[in-house]
Amino acid sequence: MAPGKRTELSAITAEWLLRNLQRVPKLLSWLITGQFHRAFSATKPYLQRLFRAGWRSSPPLAGVKTEQPEAREEETSIELVDASEVGRIGSEDASDITVIMPCIDAKAGGDTAKLLASRAGVACRIIVVMDGDRQGFVKTLNQTAERISSRYLVYVAQDAYPGRRWLRDAYDALEKTNKGLLGFNDGKWKGRIAAFGMVRVDWARHIYGGPVFCPAYKSHFADTELTVIARALDAYLYDADCVLVEYDPDKEAKRADLEDRDLFKRRFATGFDGKVSLKPLIELAEEYKVSKFRTATRHP
């Protein structure tokens, strides 16, 4: 085995052990009790990456294409749950990627989930969460995110329409750049806001101490805040080739929640409770229509 190949495989193994050390006793318990399917599901993402690394490192045979095969739709699981029952969601993810879709229309959410799966280009787990009580996109997303243990999380709404390989390309981009947040090309914001985004879960949870979005918001501007923080920390990536369009014919007639908008401006002015320095935010203020700062409240 070539030295470069051994190094990459060793790095993947070390990363998996570091991220999953607390799972080792559980894996051993499953193996001892004959629960081989659960053990395999928990280690499947690691095995897939290990196989891909070995495949990439091997010299191609003459006349044989080395491009990885597209994921089949059946490799992606789609779950429909009610927001009041997200506590029942299992956390042993069989994929590196979990897509969470809070929605208010079960049929629309289910149809969108099937389309997302068919065009993803990579295996993933899709969880459609019905917000029947209208508790809001942010709370529903955060509650569901608490239950997953995948490396990447995609937040999306029921009005999303994917381009081909939308998820495969986003996954590859984040793997290469090690950024914390990727903003999809949604056909509207051109990267200024990651209205649909893919986050590195460890990075996102570090920002707020657990939640993916700031829990103070209800339905709007949480994605804007996360985008601004990522930009200020040089952890943001916008890739126009990663297409996830927001398709809502009535969108232009809708208005953002005014309380959420005012909250965003107040938090912006304080560096989002000191999470980022005000210096990079001053350069972004005009772009995000924040006109005043409490400059005395400067945080390092």
KEMILUM-208372 format. One record per residue: residue in three letters; x, y, z of N, C-alpha, C in turn. Coordinates in steps of 0.2 Angstrom, whole numbers, padded with zeros to 4 digits, always signed. Layout:
# residues N
alaXYZXYZXYZ/...
This chain:
# residues 300
met+0004-0006+0000+0000+0000+0000+0004+0006+0000/ala+0003+0011-0004+0007+0017-0005+0006+0021+0002/pro+0012+0025+0003+0012+0029+0009+0006+0034+0010/gly+0005+0037+0004-0001+0042+0004-0007+0039+0006/lys-0008+0033+0003-0015+0030+0004-0015+0028+0011/arg-0010+0025+0014-0010+0023+0021-0011+0029+0026/thr-0008+0035+0024-0009+0041+0028-0017+0043+0028/glu-0020+0043+0022-0027+0045+0021-0031+0041+0025/leu-0030+0034+0024-0035+0029+0028-0034+0030+0036/ser-0027+0031+0038-0026+0032+0045-0030+0038+0048/ala-0029+0043+0044-0033+0050+0046-0040+0049+0046/ile-0043+0045+0042-0051+0044+0042-0052+0040+0048/thr-0048+0035+0050-0049+0030+0056-0049+0034+0062/ala-0043+0039+0062-0042+0043+0068-0048+0048+0069/glu-0050+0051+0064-0056+0055+0065-0062+0052+0067/trp-0064+0046+0065-0070+0042+0067-0069+0041+0074/leu-0063+0038+0076-0062+0036+0083-0063+0042+0088/leu-0060+0048+0086-0061+0054+0090-0068+0056+0091/arg-0072+0056+0085-0079+0058+0085-0084+0053+0089/asn-0082+0047+0089-0086+0042+0091-0084+0038+0097/leu-0079+0040+0100-0076+0036+0106-0082+0034+0111/gln-0086+0039+0112-0092+0038+0117-0096+0032+0115/arg-0096+0031+0108-0101+0025+0105-0098+0018+0106/val-0091+0018+0107-0088+0011+0107-0091+0006+0112/pro-0093+0008+0118-0096+0003+0122-0103+0001+0120/lys-0107+0006+0116-0113+0004+0114-0112-0001+0108/leu-0107+0001+0103-0106-0004+0098-0104-0011+0100/leu-0100-0011+0105-0098-0018+0108-0104-0021+0111/ser-0109-0018+0114-0115-0021+0117-0119-0023+0111/trp-0120-0020+0106-0124-0022+0100-0121-0028+0097/leu-0114-0028+0096-0111-0034+0093-0112-0040+0098/ile-0111-0039+0104-0112-0045+0109-0119-0048+0109/thr-0124-0043+0108-0131-0045+0109-0134-0047+0102/gly-0130-0047+0097-0132-0049+0090-0136-0044+0086/gln-0135-0038+0088-0138-0032+0085-0134-0029+0079/phe-0132-0034+0075-0127-0032+0070-0129-0026+0065/his-0136-0026+0064-0139-0021+0059-0137-0014+0062/arg-0139-0013+0069-0138-0007+0072-0130-0005+0072/ala-0126-0009+0073-0119-0008+0073-0116-0006+0066/phe-0119-0009+0061-0117-0008+0054-0120-0001+0052/ser-0126+0001+0054-0129+0007+0053-0125+0013+0056/ala-0122+0012+0062-0119+0017+0065-0112+0018+0062/thr-0109+0013+0059-0102+0014+0057-0102+0014+0049/lys-0108+0014+0046-0108+0014+0039-0105+0021+0035/pro-0106+0027+0038-0103+0033+0035-0095+0032+0035/tyr-0092+0029+0041-0085+0028+0041-0083+0023+0036/leu-0086+0018+0035-0085+0013+0030-0085+0015+0023/gln-0090+0019+0022-0091+0022+0015-0085+0027+0014/arg-0083+0031+0018-0077+0036+0017-0071+0032+0016/leu-0070+0026+0020-0064+0022+0020-0064+0019+0013/phe-0069+0016+0011-0069+0013+0004-0068+0018-0001/arg-0071+0024-0001-0069+0030-0006-0062+0032-0006/ala-0059+0032+0000-0052+0034+0000-0048+0029-0003/gly-0049+0022-0002-0045+0017-0005-0046+0017-0012/trp-0052+0018-0015-0054+0019-0022-0050+0024-0025/arg-0050+0030-0022-0047+0036-0025-0039+0035-0026/ser-0037+0031-0021-0029+0031-0020-0027+0025-0025/ser-0031+0021-0028-0029+0015-0032-0028+0018-0039/pro-0023+0016-0043-0022+0018-0050-0028+0015-0054/pro-0031+0019-0058-0036+0017-0063-0034+0011-0068/leu-0039+0007-0069-0037+0002-0074-0038+0005-0081/ala-0035+0003-0086-0035+0006-0093-0042+0005-0095/gly-0045+0010-0098-0052+0010-0101-0058+0010-0096/val-0056+0010-0089-0061+0010-0084-0062+0017-0081/lys-0068+0019-0081-0070+0026-0077-0069+0025-0070/thr-0066+0030-0066-0066+0029-0059-0070+0034-0055/glu-0075+0037-0059-0080+0041-0056-0084+0037-0051/gln-0086+0040-0045-0090+0036-0040-0097+0036-0043/pro-0100+0030-0042-0107+0030-0044-0112+0034-0040/glu-0117+0036-0043-0122+0040-0040-0126+0036-0035/ala-0128+0039-0029-0132+0036-0024-0138+0034-0027/arg-0141+0028-0025-0148+0027-0027-0153+0030-0022/glu-0159+0031-0025-0164+0034-0021-0165+0030-0015/glu-0165+0023-0015-0167+0019-0010-0162+0019-0004/glu-0156+0022-0006-0151+0022+0000-0152+0028+0004/thr-0157+0032+0003-0159+0038+0007-0165+0036+0011/ser-0165+0037+0017-0171+0036+0021-0175+0042+0022/ile-0182+0042+0021-0186+0048+0022-0191+0046+0028/glu-0191+0051+0033-0195+0050+0039-0200+0056+0040/leu-0206+0054+0041-0211+0060+0042-0213+0059+0050/val-0212+0064+0054-0213+0064+0061-0217+0071+0062/asp-0221+0070+0068-0224+0077+0070-0219+0080+0075/ala-0219+0087+0075-0215+0090+0079-0215+0089+0087/ser-0221+0086+0089-0222+0084+0096-0219+0078+0098/glu-0216+0074+0093-0214+0067+0094-0207+0067+0091/val-0203+0072+0091-0196+0072+0088-0192+0068+0093/gly-0194+0068+0100-0190+0064+0104-0189+0057+0103/arg-0193+0054+0099-0193+0047+0097-0188+0046+0091/ile-0186+0051+0088-0181+0050+0083-0175+0047+0085/gly-0173+0041+0082-0166+0038+0084-0160+0042+0082/ser-0155+0042+0086-0149+0046+0084-0144+0043+0081/glu-0144+0036+0080-0139+0032+0077-0140+0033+0069/asp-0137+0039+0066-0137+0040+0059-0133+0035+0055/ala-0136+0033+0050-0133+0028+0045-0129+0032+0040/ser-0130+0039+0040-0127+0043+0034-0123+0049+0038/asp-0118+0051+0034-0114+0057+0036-0119+0063+0036/ile-0124+0063+0032-0129+0069+0031-0136+0068+0033/thr-0138+0073+0037-0146+0073+0039-0149+0079+0036/val-0154+0079+0032-0158+0084+0030-0164+0085+0034/ile-0165+0091+0037-0171+0092+0041-0176+0097+0038/met-0182+0095+0037-0187+0100+0034-0193+0101+0038/pro-0193+0106+0042-0199+0108+0045-0204+0110+0040/cys-0210+0108+0041-0216+0110+0036-0222+0110+0039/ile-0227+0113+0036-0234+0114+0038-0239+0110+0033/asp-0236+0107+0028-0240+0103+0023-0237+0097+0022/ala-0240+0091+0025-0237+0085+0025-0236+0082+0018/lys-0241+0083+0013-0240+0081+0006-0234+0085+0003/ala-0234+0091+0003-0229+0095+0000-0222+0093+0003/gly-0222+0092+0009-0215+0090+0012-0213+0084+0010/gly-0218+0079+0009-0216+0072+0007-0214+0072+0000/asp-0218+0076-0004-0216+0076-0012-0209+0080-0012/thr-0208+0085-0009-0201+0088-0009-0196+0084-0007/ala-0197+0080-0001-0192+0075+0001-0190+0070-0004/lys-0195+0067-0008-0193+0062-0013-0189+0065-0018/leu-0191+0071-0020-0187+0075-0026-0180+0076-0023/leu-0179+0078-0017-0172+0080-0014-0168+0073-0014/ala-0171+0068-0012-0168+0061-0012-0166+0059-0019/ser-0170+0060-0024-0169+0057-0031-0163+0061-0034/arg-0162+0068-0032-0157+0072-0035-0151+0073-0031/ala-0151+0070-0025-0145+0071-0020-0138+0069-0023/gly-0138+0064-0026-0131+0061-0028-0127+0058-0023/val-0130+0058-0017-0126+0055-0011-0131+0052-0006/ala-0130+0047-0003-0135+0045+0002-0135+0050+0008/cys-0141+0050+0011-0143+0055+0016-0149+0052+0020/arg-0150+0055+0026-0156+0054+0030-0160+0061+0029/ile-0167+0060+0027-0171+0066+0027-0177+0065+0032/ile-0177+0070+0036-0183+0070+0041-0187+0076+0040/val-0193+0074+0038-0199+0079+0037-0203+0080+0044/val-0203+0086+0046-0206+0087+0053-0212+0092+0052/met-0218+0089+0054-0224+0093+0053-0225+0097+0059/asp-0225+0104+0058-0226+0109+0063-0233+0110+0064/gly-0237+0106+0066-0245+0107+0066-0247+0112+0071/asp-0243+0113+0076-0245+0118+0081-0242+0125+0080/arg-0238+0126+0074-0235+0132+0072-0231+0135+0077/gln-0226+0131+0080-0222+0133+0085-0216+0137+0081/gly-0215+0136+0075-0210+0140+0071-0205+0136+0068/phe-0202+0138+0063-0197+0135+0059-0190+0133+0064/val-0188+0139+0067-0182+0138+0071-0183+0133+0077/lys-0188+0134+0081-0189+0129+0086-0189+0122+0084/thr-0193+0121+0078-0194+0114+0076-0187+0111+0073/leu-0183+0116+0070-0177+0113+0067-0172+0112+0073/asn-0172+0116+0078-0167+0115+0084-0169+0108+0087/gln-0176+0107+0089-0178+0102+0092-0176+0095+0089/thr-0177+0095+0082-0175+0089+0078-0167+0088+0078/ala-0164+0094+0077-0156+0093+0077-0153+0090+0083/glu-0157+0091+0089-0154+0088+0095-0154+0081+0095/arg-0158+0078+0090-0158+0070+0090-0154+0067+0085/ile-0150+0071+0081-0146+0068+0076-0139+0068+0078/ser-0135+0063+0075-0128+0063+0077-0123+0063+0070/ser-0126+0065+0065-0122+0065+0058-0117+0071+0058/arg-0113+0071+0054-0107+0076+0054-0110+0082+0051/tyr-0115+0081+0046-0117+0087+0042-0125+0087+0043/leu-0128+0094+0043-0135+0095+0044-0137+0100+0038/val-0142+0098+0035-0145+0103+0030-0152+0105+0032/tyr-0153+0112+0032-0159+0114+0034-0163+0117+0028/val-0169+0115+0027-0172+0116+0021-0180+0117+0022/ala-0184+0120+0018-0191+0121+0019-0194+0117+0013/gln-0201+0116+0014-0205+0112+0009-0205+0115+0002/asp-0203+0121+0002-0203+0125-0005-0197+0125-0009/ala-0193+0120-0007-0186+0119-0010-0187+0115-0017/tyr-0183+0117-0022-0182+0113-0028-0175+0112-0029/pro-0173+0106-0030-0165+0104-0030-0163+0104-0037/gly-0157+0106-0038-0153+0105-0045-0150+0098-0044/arg-0148+0095-0050-0145+0089-0049-0138+0089-0046/arg-0138+0083-0041-0132+0083-0037-0131+0088-0032/trp-0136+0091-0030-0136+0097-0026-0133+0096-0019/leu-0134+0090-0017-0131+0088-0010-0124+0085-0011/arg-0123+0081-0016-0116+0078-0017-0111+0084-0018/asp-0113+0089-0022-0108+0095-0023-0107+0099-0017/ala-0112+0100-0013-0111+0103-0007-0107+0099-0002/tyr-0108+0093-0002-0104+0089+0003-0097+0089+0001/asp-0095+0088-0006-0088+0088-0008-0085+0095-0006/ala-0089+0101-0007-0086+0107-0006-0084+0108+0001/leu-0089+0106+0006-0087+0107+0013-0081+0102+0015/glu-0081+0096+0012-0076+0092+0014-0069+0095+0012/lys-0069+0098+0006-0062+0101+0004-0060+0107+0007/thr-0065+0111+0009-0064+0118+0012-0064+0118+0020/asn-0067+0113+0023-0067+0113+0030-0071+0119+0033/lys-0075+0123+0029-0079+0128+0032-0085+0126+0036/gly-0088+0130+0040-0093+0128+0044-0100+0128+0041/leu-0101+0133+0036-0108+0134+0033-0108+0135+0026/leu-0112+0131+0022-0112+0132+0015-0119+0135+0013/gly-0119+0140+0009-0126+0143+0007-0127+0140+0000/phe-0133+0137-0001-0135+0135-0008-0137+0141-0012/asn-0137+0140-0018-0139+0145-0023-0147+0144-0023/asp-0150+0149-0020-0158+0148-0019-0161+0152-0024/gly-0158+0155-0029-0161+0159-0034-0163+0166-0032/lys-0161+0168-0026-0164+0174-0023-0158+0178-0020/trp-0155+0176-0015-0150+0180-0011-0143+0180-0013/lys-0141+0175-0018-0134+0175-0021-0129+0174-0016/gly-0131+0171-0011-0126+0169-0005-0126+0174+0000/arg-0129+0180+0000-0129+0184+0005-0133+0182+0012/ile-0138+0177+0010-0141+0174+0016-0141+0166+0014/ala-0139+0162+0019-0140+0155+0017-0147+0153+0019/ala-0152+0155+0015-0159+0153+0017-0160+0145+0017/phe-0156+0142+0013-0155+0134+0013-0148+0133+0014/gly-0146+0130+0020-0139+0129+0021-0137+0122+0023/met-0131+0121+0023-0128+0115+0025-0122+0116+0030/val-0123+0114+0036-0119+0116+0042-0115+0110+0044/arg-0108+0111+0046-0104+0106+0049-0107+0106+0057/val-0110+0101+0059-0114+0101+0065-0109+0103+0071/asp-0103+0100+0071-0099+0102+0077-0098+0110+0077/trp-0097+0113+0071-0096+0120+0071-0102+0124+0073/ala-0108+0122+0071-0114+0125+0072-0115+0125+0080/arg-0114+0119+0083-0116+0118+0090-0111+0122+0094/his-0105+0123+0092-0100+0127+0096-0103+0135+0096/ile-0106+0137+0091-0108+0144+0091-0113+0145+0096/tyr-0118+0141+0097-0124+0143+0102-0124+0138+0107/gly-0119+0134+0108-0118+0129+0114-0123+0123+0113/gly-0125+0122+0107-0130+0116+0106-0135+0117+0100/pro-0139+0122+0100-0144+0123+0095-0140+0125+0088/val-0143+0123+0082-0140+0125+0076-0142+0133+0075/phe-0148+0135+0076-0150+0142+0076-0151+0145+0082/cys-0150+0152+0083-0151+0155+0089-0159+0154+0091/pro-0160+0152+0097-0167+0150+0099-0172+0156+0100/ala-0169+0162+0100-0173+0168+0101-0177+0170+0095/tyr-0176+0167+0089-0180+0169+0084-0185+0164+0083/lys-0191+0166+0079-0196+0161+0078-0196+0158+0071/ser-0196+0162+0066-0197+0160+0059-0192+0163+0054/his-0190+0169+0056-0185+0172+0051-0179+0175+0054/phe-0174+0176+0050-0168+0179+0052-0163+0175+0056/ala-0165+0169+0058-0160+0165+0061-0155+0163+0056/asp-0157+0161+0050-0152+0159+0045-0148+0165+0043/thr-0151+0171+0043-0147+0177+0042-0141+0178+0047/glu-0143+0177+0053-0138+0178+0059-0133+0173+0058/leu-0134+0167+0057-0129+0161+0056-0125+0163+0050/thr-0127+0166+0045-0123+0167+0039-0118+0173+0041/val-0121+0178+0044-0117+0184+0046-0111+0182+0050/ile-0113+0177+0055-0108+0175+0060-0102+0171+0056/ala-0105+0167+0052-0100+0163+0048-0095+0167+0043/arg-0098+0172+0040-0094+0177+0036-0089+0180+0041/ala-0091+0183+0046-0087+0186+0051-0081+0182+0053/leu-0082+0176+0054-0077+0171+0056-0073+0167+0051/asp-0075+0169+0044-0072+0166+0039-0073+0159+0038/ala-0079+0157+0040-0081+0150+0040-0087+0149+0035/tyr-0088+0154+0030-0094+0153+0026-0092+0152+0019/leu-0096+0148+0015-0094+0146+0009-0101+0146+0005/tyr-0101+0150-0001-0106+0150-0005-0104+0147-0012/asp-0108+0143-0014-0106+0139-0021-0112+0140-0025/ala-0112+0144-0030-0117+0145-0035-0119+0138-0039/asp-0114+0133-0039-0116+0127-0042-0120+0122-0038/cys-0121+0124-0032-0125+0120-0027-0132+0123-0027/val-0136+0120-0031-0143+0123-0032-0148+0120-0028/leu-0151+0124-0024-0157+0122-0020-0162+0128-0020/val-0166+0129-0025-0170+0135-0027-0176+0135-0022/glu-0177+0141-0020-0184+0142-0016-0189+0144-0021/tyr-0194+0139-0021-0199+0139-0026-0206+0141-0022/asp-0208+0147-0022-0214+0149-0019-0217+0154-0023/pro-0222+0153-0027-0225+0158-0031-0228+0164-0027/asp-0230+0163-0021-0233+0168-0017-0228+0172-0012/lys-0221+0170-0013-0216+0172-0008-0216+0180-0008/glu-0216+0183-0014-0215+0190-0014-0221+0194-0010/ala-0227+0191-0009-0232+0194-0006-0231+0193+0002/lys-0227+0189+0004-0226+0188+0011-0221+0192+0014/arg-0222+0194+0021-0217+0198+0024-0214+0194+0030/ala-0208+0196+0031-0204+0193+0037-0207+0195+0043/asp-0206+0191+0048-0208+0193+0055-0205+0199+0058/leu-0208+0204+0059-0205+0211+0061-0201+0210+0068/glu-0204+0206+0073-0200+0205+0079-0194+0202+0078/asp-0194+0197+0073-0187+0193+0072-0183+0198+0068/arg-0185+0203+0064-0181+0207+0061-0178+0212+0066/asp-0182+0215+0070-0179+0219+0075-0174+0216+0080/leu-0175+0210+0082-0171+0206+0086-0164+0205+0082/phe-0164+0204+0076-0158+0203+0072-0154+0209+0072/lys-0157+0215+0072-0153+0221+0072-0150+0223+0079/arg-0154+0221+0084-0151+0222+0091-0145+0217+0092/arg-0146+0211+0090-0141+0206+0091-0134+0208+0087/phe-0136+0210+0081-0130+0212+0076-0126+0218+0080/ala-0129+0222+0083-0126+0228+0086-0122+0226+0092/thr-0123+0221+0094-0119+0218+0100-0114+0213+0098/gly-0113+0212+0092-0109+0206+0090-0112+0199+0091/phe-0119+0199+0091-0122+0193+0093-0120+0190+0099/asp-0121+0195+0104-0119+0193+0111-0112+0191+0112/gly-0108+0195+0108-0100+0194+0109-0097+0188+0105/lys-0101+0185+0101-0099+0179+0097-0094+0181+0092/val-0094+0187+0089-0089+0189+0085-0087+0197+0086/ser-0082+0199+0084-0079+0206+0085-0084+0210+0080/leu-0084+0216+0083-0088+0221+0079-0085+0224+0073/lys-0078+0223+0072-0074+0225+0067-0077+0222+0060/pro-0077+0216+0059-0080+0213+0053-0087+0215+0052/leu-0091+0216+0057-0098+0217+0056-0099+0224+0054/ile-0095+0229+0056-0096+0236+0053-0095+0236+0046/glu-0091+0231+0043-0091+0231+0035-0097+0228+0032/leu-0101+0224+0036-0106+0220+0034-0113+0224+0035/ala-0113+0229+0039-0119+0232+0042-0123+0235+0036/glu-0120+0239+0032-0124+0242+0026-0128+0236+0022/glu-0124+0231+0021-0127+0225+0017-0133+0222+0020/tyr-0133+0222+0027-0138+0219+0030-0143+0224+0033/lys-0142+0230+0031-0147+0235+0033-0147+0236+0040/val-0142+0236+0043-0141+0238+0051-0137+0245+0051/ser-0141+0250+0053-0138+0257+0053-0134+0259+0059/lys-0136+0256+0065-0133+0259+0071-0129+0253+0075/phe-0124+0255+0078-0120+0250+0083-0120+0254+0090/arg-0120+0249+0095-0117+0252+0101-0110+0250+0102/thr-0106+0255+0099-0099+0253+0098-0095+0252+0105/ala-0098+0255+0110-0095+0254+0117-0095+0247+0119/thr-0100+0243+0116-0100+0236+0118-0096+0232+0113/arg-0090+0233+0113-0085+0229+0109-0082+0223+0112/his-0082+0218+0109-0080+0211+0111-0074+0209+0107/pro-0069+0206+0110-0063+0204+0106-0065+0198+0102/
